[in-house]
Amino acid sequence: MSKITNTVPFKGTAEQEAQLLKVIAEKKGDKGALMPVLQKAQEIYGYLPIEVQTIISNEMNIPLEKVYGVVTFYAQFSLFPKGEYQISVCLGTACYVKGSGDIYEKLQEKLGIGDGECTPDGKFSLEACRCIGACGLAPVLTVNGEVYGRLTVDDVDGILEKYAG
């Protein structure tokens, strides 16, 4: 198992931080405020890198490990930015038995990233998903919601080339 690292440097702005601090100030006294603050923070930044989690931890006086625990527990939160082109490979049963695992591995190899990560140029992000409801087209992947079906490993290069230009 490879160590997951963020390949894209954090580029938060002063405006984003001001928005986040305002949200925290409004919600700070509320019971159960952490979830709504995290949701707003993800809206502001698009993801929840350690820098944003640290601000939330410090401002809300909640241990960073608790903030991180919540962020990593709920699938709605992302530790990594999303790419301009978001690739999602179905690893549901129908797709998997028809080779989606190999397609997913090829994409990781070609892009140099793992699950949930984004390429250093911000162009592509990659994630595995479970059943997208296109089992008749298995194996399937989507790029920004556009469905590609009946794929083989040999189709990966052509799909990436379409978006790389």
C-alpha positions as CSV (number, residue, x, y, z in Angstrom):
1,M,0.0,0.0,0.0
2,S,1.6,3.3,-1.1
3,K,1.5,6.3,1.2
4,I,-1.0,8.9,-0.1
5,T,0.5,12.3,-0.6
6,N,-1.0,15.5,-1.9
7,T,0.8,16.3,-5.2
8,V,-0.8,19.7,-5.6
9,P,0.5,22.6,-3.4
10,F,-2.1,24.4,-1.2
11,K,-3.1,27.6,-2.9
12,G,-5.6,29.1,-0.4
13,T,-6.2,32.8,-0.7
14,A,-6.7,35.5,2.0
15,E,-10.3,35.9,0.8
16,Q,-11.0,32.2,1.3
17,E,-9.5,32.3,4.8
18,A,-11.6,35.3,5.7
19,Q,-14.7,33.5,4.5
20,L,-13.8,30.4,6.6
21,L,-13.1,32.5,9.7
22,K,-16.5,34.2,9.3
23,V,-18.3,30.8,9.0
24,I,-16.4,29.6,12.1
25,A,-17.3,32.7,14.1
26,E,-21.0,32.3,13.2
27,K,-21.2,28.6,14.1
28,K,-18.6,28.4,16.9
29,G,-21.0,28.3,19.8
30,D,-23.5,25.9,18.1
31,K,-23.6,22.3,19.3
32,G,-22.5,20.0,16.5
33,A,-20.9,22.9,14.6
34,L,-18.0,20.9,13.2
35,M,-19.9,19.2,10.4
36,P,-21.5,22.4,9.0
37,V,-18.1,24.2,9.3
38,L,-16.4,21.4,7.4
39,Q,-19.1,21.4,4.7
40,K,-18.8,25.2,4.2
41,A,-15.0,25.0,4.2
42,Q,-15.1,22.4,1.4
43,E,-17.5,24.7,-0.5
44,I,-15.0,27.5,-0.1
45,Y,-11.8,25.6,-0.9
46,G,-13.1,22.6,-3.0
47,Y,-11.4,20.2,-0.6
48,L,-10.1,20.0,3.0
49,P,-6.3,20.0,3.0
50,I,-4.4,19.9,6.3
51,E,-3.9,23.7,6.2
52,V,-7.7,24.2,6.3
53,Q,-8.2,21.5,8.9
54,T,-5.6,23.2,11.1
55,I,-7.4,26.6,10.9
56,I,-10.7,24.9,11.9
57,S,-8.9,23.0,14.7
58,N,-7.3,26.2,16.1
59,E,-10.3,28.5,15.7
60,M,-12.8,26.0,17.1
61,N,-10.5,24.7,19.8
62,I,-11.0,21.1,18.6
63,P,-8.0,18.7,18.4
64,L,-6.7,18.4,14.9
65,E,-6.9,14.6,15.1
66,K,-10.7,14.9,15.8
67,V,-11.1,17.2,12.8
68,Y,-9.1,14.8,10.6
69,G,-11.0,11.8,11.9
70,V,-14.3,13.4,10.8
71,V,-12.9,14.5,7.4
72,T,-11.6,11.0,6.7
73,F,-14.7,9.2,8.0
74,Y,-17.3,10.8,5.7
75,A,-17.1,10.2,2.0
76,Q,-18.5,13.7,1.2
77,F,-15.1,15.2,2.2
78,S,-12.0,15.2,0.1
79,L,-8.4,15.7,1.3
80,F,-7.3,16.4,-2.2
81,P,-8.3,18.9,-4.8
82,K,-10.4,17.8,-7.8
83,G,-8.8,18.0,-11.2
84,E,-10.2,19.9,-14.2
85,Y,-11.1,16.5,-15.5
86,Q,-12.5,14.1,-12.8
87,I,-12.1,10.5,-13.8
88,S,-14.2,8.0,-11.9
89,V,-13.8,4.2,-12.6
90,C,-16.6,1.9,-11.7
91,L,-15.3,-1.0,-9.6
92,G,-18.8,-2.5,-9.0
93,T,-19.2,-6.2,-9.6
94,A,-20.3,-6.2,-13.3
95,C,-17.5,-3.7,-14.3
96,Y,-14.9,-5.4,-12.1
97,V,-15.4,-8.9,-13.6
98,K,-15.0,-7.4,-17.0
99,G,-11.7,-5.8,-16.2
100,S,-12.3,-2.4,-14.7
101,G,-9.6,-3.1,-12.0
102,D,-7.0,-3.3,-14.8
103,I,-8.3,-0.1,-16.3
104,Y,-8.1,1.6,-13.0
105,E,-4.5,0.4,-12.4
106,K,-3.5,1.6,-15.9
107,L,-4.9,5.1,-15.2
108,Q,-3.0,5.2,-11.9
109,E,0.1,4.3,-13.7
110,K,-0.4,6.7,-16.6
111,L,-1.4,9.6,-14.4
112,G,1.1,8.9,-11.6
113,I,-1.6,9.3,-8.9
114,G,-3.7,7.1,-6.6
115,D,-7.3,7.0,-5.5
116,G,-8.7,10.4,-4.7
117,E,-5.5,12.2,-5.8
118,C,-5.0,15.0,-8.4
119,T,-2.2,15.3,-10.9
120,P,0.4,18.0,-10.0
121,D,-0.8,20.2,-13.0
122,G,-4.4,20.1,-11.6
123,K,-5.6,18.5,-14.9
124,F,-6.9,15.1,-13.8
125,S,-8.2,13.6,-10.5
126,L,-9.0,9.9,-10.1
127,E,-11.3,8.0,-8.0
128,A,-12.9,4.5,-7.8
129,C,-16.7,4.3,-7.4
130,R,-19.2,1.6,-7.0
131,C,-21.9,1.0,-9.6
132,I,-23.0,3.9,-11.7
133,G,-25.9,2.1,-13.2
134,A,-24.5,1.4,-16.6
135,C,-23.8,-2.3,-16.0
136,G,-24.8,-3.2,-19.6
137,L,-21.8,-1.1,-20.8
138,A,-19.3,-2.7,-18.4
139,P,-16.5,-1.9,-17.8
140,V,-17.3,1.8,-17.4
141,L,-15.6,5.0,-16.4
142,T,-16.7,8.6,-16.5
143,V,-14.9,11.9,-17.1
144,N,-16.8,14.8,-15.6
145,G,-19.9,12.7,-15.9
146,E,-19.4,11.7,-19.6
147,V,-19.7,7.9,-19.7
148,Y,-17.2,5.6,-21.5
149,G,-18.3,2.0,-21.7
150,R,-17.2,-1.4,-23.0
151,L,-13.6,-0.4,-22.3
152,T,-10.3,-2.2,-22.5
153,V,-7.0,-1.2,-21.0
154,D,-6.0,-0.2,-24.6
155,D,-8.7,2.5,-24.6
156,V,-7.1,4.4,-21.7
157,D,-4.5,6.3,-23.7
158,G,-7.1,7.6,-26.2
159,I,-9.4,8.8,-23.5
160,L,-6.6,10.7,-21.7
161,E,-5.4,12.2,-25.0
162,K,-8.9,13.6,-25.6
163,Y,-8.7,15.7,-22.5
164,A,-4.9,16.4,-22.3
165,G,-4.8,18.9,-25.2
